[in-house]
Amino acid sequence: MDAFRGHPHPSEEKSVTTIGYIIGSLSSTSINRALVEAIAKLAPEGVELVEIPIAGLPFYSQDREADFPQVAKDFKQAIVDVDGVLIATPEYSRSIPGVLKNAFDWSTRPYGDMSFSGKPVAIIGASGGPISTAAAQQHLRAIMGHFNAIVMGQPEGMIQYAPGLITDERDIANDGTKEFLAGYLQAFVGLIERVRKANA
Ligand SMILES: Cc1cc2nc3c(=O)[nH]c(=O)nc-3n(C[C@H](O)[C@H](O)[C@H](O)COP(=O)(O)O)c2cc1C
């Protein structure tokens, strides 16, 4: 058996493209969650975004593998079931938050069962800082490379957040940012379609 096998692509016959999204923040006021909810409102017909939640995952420990938690099995299956995964990461201490790394560690276990292998992945992040989430995103690209994910190279989604950029209704107040995000989503759907054709 290939120790790092991928999973069959889920939707060679489907007319709907399903993008799972992971929010790397547990904050009830997360700007990264607001960002993805705003992106979801820009989705073209035939593209749906569904959350792959991480808040219920326990801390990973090898001790838990013999009795692999159902919530971790569900998390892994959710990644396999979607056509692509959009990851919105905050930047914590110049890297990704621990909750996100914890989720990714679960995704690689049991040994050899890498849920992200062969999966199209897009990375985005919002921060108020001048380099936005650039440092965190570089770390995340390294992790996803190790997972054999197919990561979108361009456009890069580094969103410098300012209060009011995203309204309570999850509309983007800035036209340039709105246009960028619509193009970003379109580019990711294009990558998913290319991967789907290659796997057909
Ligand atoms: C522990 C911690 C570390 C942080 N480190 C960074 C950082 O390295 N770079 C940065 O741009 N912002 C940093 N921030 C600020 C976050 O960008 C900000 O809290 C942002 O709102 C987090 O995203 P969220 O609202 O989606 O949770 C940090 C915040 C916390 C709580």
PDBQT file of the ligand as one rigid body, heavy atoms in Angstrom, charges set to zero:
ROOT
HETATM    1  C1  LIG A 301      -1.981  35.187  20.297  1.00  0.00    +0.000 C 
HETATM    2  C2  LIG A 301      -2.073  36.164  19.162  1.00  0.00    +0.000 A 
HETATM    3  C3  LIG A 301      -0.998  36.346  18.327  1.00  0.00    +0.000 A 
HETATM    4  C4  LIG A 301      -1.094  37.223  17.230  1.00  0.00    +0.000 A 
HETATM    5  N1  LIG A 301      -0.024  37.358  16.387  1.00  0.00    +0.000 NA
HETATM    6  C5  LIG A 301      -0.173  38.071  15.237  1.00  0.00    +0.000 A 
HETATM    7  C6  LIG A 301       0.868  38.070  14.239  1.00  0.00    +0.000 A 
HETATM    8  O1  LIG A 301       1.888  37.423  14.375  1.00  0.00    +0.000 OA
HETATM    9  N2  LIG A 301       0.646  38.781  13.102  1.00  0.00    +0.000 N 
HETATM   10  C7  LIG A 301      -0.510  39.501  12.907  1.00  0.00    +0.000 A 
HETATM   11  O2  LIG A 301      -0.668  40.105  11.842  1.00  0.00    +0.000 OA
HETATM   12  N3  LIG A 301      -1.498  39.526  13.832  1.00  0.00    +0.000 NA
HETATM   13  C8  LIG A 301      -1.344  38.824  14.983  1.00  0.00    +0.000 A 
HETATM   14  N4  LIG A 301      -2.362  38.804  15.918  1.00  0.00    +0.000 N 
HETATM   15  C9  LIG A 301      -3.560  39.629  15.696  1.00  0.00    +0.000 C 
HETATM   16  C10 LIG A 301      -4.561  38.875  14.845  1.00  0.00    +0.000 C 
HETATM   17  O3  LIG A 301      -4.275  39.113  13.493  1.00  0.00    +0.000 OA
HETATM   18  C11 LIG A 301      -5.982  39.357  15.173  1.00  0.00    +0.000 C 
HETATM   19  O4  LIG A 301      -6.268  39.024  16.514  1.00  0.00    +0.000 OA
HETATM   20  C12 LIG A 301      -7.017  38.770  14.252  1.00  0.00    +0.000 C 
HETATM   21  O5  LIG A 301      -8.267  39.380  14.545  1.00  0.00    +0.000 OA
HETATM   22  C13 LIG A 301      -7.124  37.247  14.433  1.00  0.00    +0.000 C 
HETATM   23  O6  LIG A 301      -8.016  36.708  13.501  1.00  0.00    +0.000 OA
HETATM   24  P1  LIG A 301      -9.510  36.277  13.907  1.00  0.00    +0.000 P 
HETATM   25  O7  LIG A 301     -10.266  37.565  14.233  1.00  0.00    +0.000 OA
HETATM   26  O8  LIG A 301     -10.047  35.610  12.682  1.00  0.00    +0.000 OA
HETATM   27  O9  LIG A 301      -9.422  35.380  15.102  1.00  0.00    +0.000 OA
HETATM   28  C14 LIG A 301      -2.281  37.950  17.014  1.00  0.00    +0.000 A 
HETATM   29  C15 LIG A 301      -3.386  37.749  17.883  1.00  0.00    +0.000 A 
HETATM   30  C16 LIG A 301      -3.284  36.890  18.938  1.00  0.00    +0.000 A 
HETATM   31  C17 LIG A 301      -4.490  36.667  19.848  1.00  0.00    +0.000 C 
ENDROOT
TORSDOF 0
